[in-house]
Each structure stands twice: as structure tokens, then as C-alpha cells.
Amino acid sequence: MQSPLFSHTEQQSQDRYAVQNPQLLRISLTGHDDILARKGAMVAYQGLIDFDGEYQSGGQRRARANTGEGLDLMRCSGQGTVYLANLAQYVHLVDVDREGITVDSAYVLALDSSLHTEVIAVDSQYGISGTGKYQLNITGQGKVALMTSGQPLMLQVTPDKYVNADADAIVAWSSSLRVQMQAQTHSSNVRRRRGNTGEGWELSFLGQGFALVQPSEVMPPQDAQLGQGVAAQFGVGQQGARGQNQNNAWN
């Protein structure tokens, strides 16, 4: 049998986490280092690997119910190699240190089980619950695999150069940054979108760190069901473009 497909072979690596290709992640397990992965993200594996649903504490379940933020994870353990992907999104590896990283849970593909996650609130200048209101803070030391729709843009934030990003396009940022959610509207009613520009909620970042933006303001339909047409869930977390870009909320 001959085919150009045979050029897409397994890429050998000594690294525990390795990007097999831009949209596929390879993780090696040795039996002593469990990893947590997005439920249903396994596309293939080799060796003796066990997959179990990850336990959620009462606090985590309440936070998920109240904010829409949280991780639906499975624990991967054993010896072998696991391949992870999600809707052909681009995969990026991040080394988390003491500074920490803040991210929307919808963009997390996998992470070291030793890392700690906590739902946090993003301040709004109007005190309105909306896009980007809640995010996931990841702290500790280890690796996180993030996903983006298309190739992302990494923006540096400095004390004399702050960054504003659309709340439906922002993927992650340094936890040390000061963040404020704002609606850049010229209307007396801040609940209305900005005239006919199509722009709405933004996150403003100040301090020293980075902000990661994807070239898309709508996430792929994570919860799409076959035969159901356009998916109902888009954007940042449970508070995202589903209610904003789809005009189901403030018109």
C-alpha cells in the first residue's frame, strides 16, 4: 500500500508533552505521573492506559453551577502514550510557574494533575454579569495544553503599554495582571452593544505579563449534537457569545 498519508507518522520525542502536529498532542505516561485531560479528547493511545472520570469536590460543583466555569476532566494513568485533540483546534503548551495563568476552561485540553485550579471573578466597571465575568486560575508548577481556533497572537503587557482584547477572543493571560471588564458603548444604556460596530465586552489588561488572543470571536460548537444544526454554545465560557454575538441577550 502506498499513500502520502504514510508521511504523517508518529513523531518520536523524549519530552513528556509533545505537539505531534499543530492540532494533535502526544503525552507519554510512565506509571507515576497521571495527567488530566478534557473529557472525550483522546483520539488514540498505545500501551496500558486507564481513563477515569476526575472527581469534583462539592465546592467545584457549586462553582461550576454558579459561574459556568470549570473543567470536565478525565484522569489518564498507566504506561504508554496518549494522543489528545479537540475539533482540530491548534494546540499550545504552556509552562505554569508561581506566577500562574488565567484561562477560560473551554480552551484547556490537558494539564498536570499537580496543578491547582480555582474559579475567579473578573471585575466589571459596571458590576454587570456578562462575557468574561468568570475565568479559571491555574497555579502551581507544571504544564498546561491550551487550544485556540487558528494560530493565536501573544501580546506583551507592560506598565506603559496596556492591552484591550475582545472578551470572546481572549484565551489566557498572566494571573499577575490587573484585569477589568468594560463595555465600550456610547449609549446611555451600557447593556446595549456599541451601535452597529458589532463590538461589545472587552477585557483591559494592565501590569507586566502577557495576553493570548485567538483569531476568532466564536468557539467551535463544543456541545454540538449531530443533526441539530448550529450549536447553541459559543464564546467565552457559559457567559460568552451565545448571549452576545447571537443576539439572544441585550438587543
PyMOL commands that set and color helices and strands:
alter all, ss='L'
color gray80, all
select helices_A, chain A and resi 4-7+58-67+105-107+237-239
alter helices_A, ss='H'
color red, helices_A
select strands_A, chain A and resi 17-21+24-30+35-38+42-53+73-84+90-96+101-103+108-112+116-121+123-124+134-139+142-148+153-157+163-166+170-174+178-183+201-206+209-213
alter strands_A, ss='S'
color yellow, strands_A
deselect
rebuild
show_as cartoon
